[in-house]
């Protein structure tokens, strides 16, 4: 799975960028703002450097979460036994 994620990462991005690695919020703490605080930390760093952000997510609700924060889907593919993956990019200042 990791090899496929890395291969697709290279295919779906170009030039310098920051990659936001996987993080999650416990279900009981979702919708508390914790995820927003975590991702905004990465956004501030990327914006200060003038770089886009790239990430992968695995569910459509997560796609909507990231779209509200300026990301767009740049590619879709599957890994393993058909797990959907959405590669997403946010421009600087997104």
N, C-alpha and C positions, 0 to 999 in steps of 0.2 A: 504494500500500500504506500509506504513512504517513497519508494522509488517512483511510483506513478505520480504522486503528488509533486515530487521534485521535477519530473519531466514536464508535467503540465505547467508548473510554475514558470519554467524557462520559456515555454511556448506562449504563455498568456501575458507575459510582461516584457518590457524592453527598457533599457536604460536604468539608471540608478533609481532605487525606490526602497522603501522600508516594507518589510514583511511582518505583519502582525500575526504572531503565532497563536496557537489554539488557547483559548481560555473558556471557561464556563462559569455559570452562576448556579448554585444549588437551586433546584426547583422552588423550594420554599422561600427563597430570597429573590426570585425573579420579579421583575416589575418594581424593584425597590430603588433603581437607579445605579446599582452596583456595576452592571455591565457598561453603562454609559460612562461612569467615572473611569473605568479601566481603559476603555477604548479612547476616550478623550486624551488620556495621558499620551498614548501613541500618536494621536493626531497632532497634538501640540508639538511634539518632537519633529514629526515629518514636516509640518508647516514651517517651523523655524528653519529647517534645512531646505525648504522649497521642493520637497520630494513627494511623489504620490505614495499611497499605501496599497499593498496587496494583501489579500487574505483568502482563505478557503473556508467555506461553510457547507453544512451537510443537510440543512432543512430549509424548506420554503419560508417558514416563519422567520428564520434567521436572515434569509435574503431580504425580507421586508424590513427587519431591524436595521440592517446595514444600508439599505437603500435610503432610509430616512436620514442617514448620516452621511450621505453624499456618494455612496458606492454605486457602481453599476456592474452587472454581470458581464464578464469578458469571455467566459467559456463555461460550458457544462460538460461533464464526463462522469463515468462511473468507475468505481474501484471495488476490489474484492468481489463479493457476491451480489453486485449490482447496487452498491451504496452510491447515491447521487452526490456529486461534488460540484459546487458552484465557485469558480474563481471570480473574484471581485476586485475592482480597483477604485480608489478614491483619489481624485486629483488634489494637488496641494491647495489648501484653503477650502477644500470641498464642501 
